[in-house]
């Protein structure tokens, strides 16, 4: 079983070895002997040199979500789906995506075969044509800063990530521009701040609040320089609790907090002995601030308004009920 380099200039192909094993053939067009295919499926090591595969092709042994999908690498070895989602969706890794200037075109057939709803992450080169056509050319200061870009075709979000300072931001396809990316990037170079919101909704009127606040869904209106990501979340048929983690520049910290307060402004906060629903909401500083990667300050309860103070008391009073 020799090794050989594989061309990377062709569109990636998809081989479903569970339902259509006959699609994977020898270079001469003949079918692969069943015994060889069985041995390969068991070992999942290097692809034999006689087989017709290209760099970046996907070989899949999955029955449902592509948990057993593998990418063919240049040396004919296999890379298992890295699945950044952790939920069985396909991730097209940077290692294979950065060799093409148009990753969506290269993997068009693969995405169609697996289904767009089963693809969560496409790791893109910063100069990929998809970014250029939908947001514009990235300026030099961003290209030289090691910003990582990933695209979620299900939600149609482009994510920019600066791993060295743990900063990221999502940009909606069709409603954001390169200016939005630049504003966010510039904001990461100055003093940063962060806070979190913890929530717990349950009781007879849970569905009302689930519909009103979307609870675990991104529904906040924030400054351009701020982003929000979910923390630990637990969702049941009649309850939902978790947290949101907000990060951004310190200059717009007050505005970001006010937007969160305004979003939850209709929550009940008067304490009464009889209640029809239990809710809790607490706003905490995740940390004071950091500059250049250093962290300063400490955690404390935010109580800049009567509503926030009441919400904080909700936690400290061990889930006292609130009447609607």
Residue pairs with C-beta under 8 A, 6 or more apart in sequence:
1 46
1 48
1 49
2 49
3 46
3 49
3 75
3 76
4 49
4 76
5 55
5 74
5 75
6 53
6 54
6 55
6 72
6 74
6 76
7 54
7 55
8 54
8 55
8 56
8 74
8 99
8 100
10 54
11 105
11 106
11 107
11 108
11 109
12 54
12 56
12 57
12 58
12 96
12 106
12 107
12 109
12 110
13 53
13 54
13 57
13 58
13 109
13 110
14 57
14 58
14 60
14 109
14 110
14 113
14 114
15 21
15 23
15 24
15 53
15 57
15 58
15 59
15 60
16 23
16 60
16 113
17 24
17 37
17 41
17 59
17 60
17 61
18 60
18 61
18 62
18 63
21 37
22 31
24 32
24 37
24 51
24 52
24 53
24 59
25 31
25 32
25 51
25 52
26 32
26 50
26 51
26 52
27 50
27 51
27 52
29 52
32 51
36 48
40 47
40 48
41 61
44 61
44 70
44 78
45 77
45 78
46 75
46 76
46 77
46 78
47 53
47 59
47 72
47 76
47 77
47 78
49 76
53 59
53 72
53 76
54 72
55 72
55 73
55 74
55 96
55 99
56 71
56 72
56 96
56 99
56 100
56 106
56 107
57 71
57 72
58 66
58 69
58 70
58 71
58 72
58 110
58 114
59 69
59 70
59 72
59 78
60 66
60 68
60 69
60 70
60 114
61 68
61 69
61 70
62 68
62 69
64 88
65 87
65 88
65 89
65 90
65 118
66 81
66 88
66 89
66 90
66 114
66 118
67 81
67 83
67 88
68 80
68 81
69 80
69 81
69 90
69 114
70 78
70 79
70 80
70 81
71 78
71 79
71 81
71 92
71 93
71 95
71 96
72 78
73 79
73 95
73 96
79 93
79 95
79 96
81 90
81 91
82 91
82 93
83 89
83 90
83 91
83 120
84 91
84 120
84 121
84 150
85 91
85 120
85 121
87 120
89 118
89 119
89 120
89 121
90 114
90 118
90 119
90 120
90 121
91 120
91 121
91 122
91 123
92 103
92 107
92 110
92 119
92 121
92 122
92 123
93 123
94 123
94 124
94 125
94 148
97 103
97 106
97 107
97 122
97 123
97 124
97 125
97 128
98 123
98 125
100 106
100 125
101 125
101 127
101 128
101 129
102 128
102 129
102 130
103 122
103 124
103 125
103 128
103 130
104 111
104 122
104 130
104 151
104 153
105 129
107 122
111 119
111 153
116 153
116 154
117 154
119 153
119 154
120 152
120 154
121 150
121 151
121 152
122 150
122 151
122 152
122 153
123 148
123 149
123 150
124 130
124 131
124 149
124 150
124 151
125 149
126 138
126 142
126 143
126 147
126 149
127 138
127 143
128 149
130 151
131 138
131 149
131 158
134 158
134 173
134 174
135 158
135 171
135 176
135 177
135 178
135 181
136 177
136 178
137 178
138 147
138 178
138 181
139 182
141 185
142 181
142 182
142 185
145 162
145 185
146 162
146 163
146 164
147 160
147 161
147 162
147 185
148 160
148 161
148 162
148 163
149 158
149 159
149 160
149 161
150 158
150 159
150 161
151 157
151 158
151 159
152 159
156 172
156 173
156 174
157 170
157 171
157 172
157 173
158 170
158 171
158 173
158 176
159 168
159 169
159 170
159 171
160 168
160 169
160 171
160 181
160 184
160 185
161 167
161 168
162 168
162 188
164 293
165 188
165 192
165 293
167 188
167 192
167 227
167 247
168 227
168 229
169 181
169 184
169 227
170 227
171 180
171 181
180 224
183 224
183 225
184 224
184 225
184 227
187 224
187 225
187 248
187 249
187 251
187 252
188 249
190 249
190 250
190 251
190 291
191 249
191 250
191 251
191 289
191 290
191 291
192 247
192 248
192 249
192 250
192 289
192 290
192 291
193 247
193 248
193 249
193 250
193 253
193 288
193 289
194 245
194 246
194 247
194 248
194 285
194 286
194 287
195 246
195 253
195 256
195 257
195 283
195 284
195 285
195 286
195 302
196 231
196 243
196 244
196 245
196 246
196 283
196 284
196 286
197 243
197 244
197 246
197 260
197 264
197 281
197 282
197 283
197 284
198 241
198 242
198 243
198 280
198 281
198 282
198 284
198 315
199 215
199 240
199 241
199 242
199 243
199 244
199 279
199 280
199 281
200 239
200 240
200 241
200 278
200 279
200 280
200 281
200 319
201 209
201 210
201 213
201 215
201 239
201 240
201 241
201 277
201 279
202 238
202 239
202 240
202 241
202 277
202 278
202 279
203 238
203 275
203 276
203 277
203 278
203 279
204 276
204 277
205 276
205 277
205 324
206 238
206 239
206 240
206 277
207 238
208 277
209 215
209 277
209 279
210 240
212 266
213 219
213 263
213 264
215 235
215 240
215 242
216 230
216 233
216 235
216 240
216 242
218 228
219 263
220 228
220 244
220 259
220 260
220 263
221 259
221 263
222 228
222 246
222 248
222 256
222 259
223 248
223 252
223 255
223 256
223 259
225 248
225 249
225 251
225 252
226 246
226 247
226 248
226 249
226 252
226 256
227 246
227 247
227 248
228 244
228 245
228 246
228 247
229 244
229 245
229 247
230 242
230 243
230 244
230 245
231 242
231 243
231 244
231 245
232 242
232 243
233 240
233 241
233 242
233 243
234 240
234 241
234 242
235 242
245 286
246 256
246 260
246 286
247 286
248 256
250 289
257 283
257 302
257 304
260 283
261 283
261 304
261 305
261 307
261 308
264 281
264 307
264 311
265 307
267 279
267 281
267 307
267 311
267 322
268 277
268 279
268 322
268 323
268 324
269 306
269 307
269 310
269 311
269 314
269 322
270 310
270 322
270 323
271 310
271 313
271 317
271 320
271 321
271 322
272 321
272 322
272 323
273 321
274 321
274 323
275 321
275 322
275 323
275 324
276 323
276 324
277 321
277 322
277 324
278 319
278 321
278 322
279 314
279 322
280 311
280 314
280 315
280 319
281 311
281 314
282 301
282 311
282 312
282 314
282 315
283 301
283 302
283 308
283 311
283 312
284 299
284 300
284 301
284 302
285 297
285 298
285 299
285 300
285 302
286 299
287 295
287 296
287 297
287 298
287 299
288 295
288 296
288 297
288 298
289 296
289 297
290 296
301 312
302 308
302 312
303 309
303 312
313 320
314 320
314 322
